[in-house]
Amino acid sequence: MNTISLGASELRVTPIGLGTMTFGEQVSEPDAHAILDRAVERGVNLIDTAEMYSVPPRAETYGRTEAIIGNWLKARPGMRQRIVLASKVAGPSRDAPWIRAGSGMTAADIEASCNASLRRLQTDVIDLYQIHWPERQVPAFGRLYYDPAQEHSQTPILEQLQALARLVQAGKVRHIGLSNETPYGVHEFVRLAEQLGLPRVVSVQNAYCLINRSVDNALDESCHRLNVGLLAFSPLGAGLLTGKYDASGFEGPGAPIGRMSLYERQRKMRWGRPAALAAARRYNQLARDHGLSPTQLALAFCYRSWRVASTLIGVTSLAHLEENLDAWNVQLAPELLAAVDAIRLDARDPAQ
C-alpha cells in the first residue's frame, strides 16, 4: 500500500488504518499488542483510537484502549515515529457520565481530554485529534432526522475550533479532524478556519459500508470540494457484512461470537435493525454469487471507493487482520458494482 496525503495536510497515511475500539474489551492487552505489531509489519501506519474506548463503553474500561496503545509504544522504542496516531475527544455525554461531569463539551473539556489522552498514550503529541461526535444535536448513531427543537448546543463551533487551535499551537496536536459529522458541520469548521486563520480540519471519520452509504448523499461532495479526507469506519457493518450472522441471526444457540451476539446494547443500535440484517444478507449472497467472500466484497467496496481516504478495520484476532488486509488485492467488476447499487436502490441505508 502506498501512503496518501490526508486531506490538506502533510500527514501520509495508508489507505487501510487500524481501529482499536475492541482493545481492552473483546481483545486482551497481549493480543492487542500482537495485532498492532502485525498490522505495522504488514504496512499499516494509521492507528485510530479514542478516549471513550473500549466499546461498548463502560466506566470500568474508559481510557483502557489508549492505555494499551501507550504501553505498546513504550515497549517499542522508535515505533511512535513509524505510525500516524489518531485519537478523539468525546462529544457531549451519551449516557456516559464517567467521561466528564458536564453534559456538554466545553473548550476546557477539550483541553483536559487531550491532556489525559496524551498521558495514557505515553506520547507528547497526537497526530490527528478528532471531535468524536458533534457538540450540536445532529442525526447520528442511528438517529435519522435533525430536530431543531432538540437543539442543546452550549459551545459554538468557533469556540471548539479555537480550543483545538490552542492544542496545535502548544504542540500537543498536529492536525484536527471530525467524526460522525454532517455536511454542514464540515463546511462550518472549514469556513471559520479559513476566515480566521485557524487550523483546518483535514478529515472526517464517519460510518461507511454497504448497509450505510449515507456519506454518498452530500458529505462526499463536501469532502471532495473542501479536500477533507474521509476515514471510513465500520466497513463490515458491525460484522453483518462478514456473513457470519446470515444463518443464525444475532441471538440463540447457533449465533457466532461477535459484537452483535455478545452485547445487547449493540443489538439495540442501528446495526441491530432487522432491515440491516436483511440487506446485509443480500449483499453477502451477491458476493458469493461472484466468487467472493462477503468480507472481500464489503472491504473492497470501501478500499476502491474514490470517496475514502483510509478505511479503518476493526479486528479481534490476527486471523481477522490477515483476512482484512488480504482483501486489499480484490478488484470489483463494473457489473458487480452495478448490482451493489441495485440493492441499495431497493434497500437504501438501513443502518444509517
Disulfide bonds with the S-S distance in Angstrom:
none
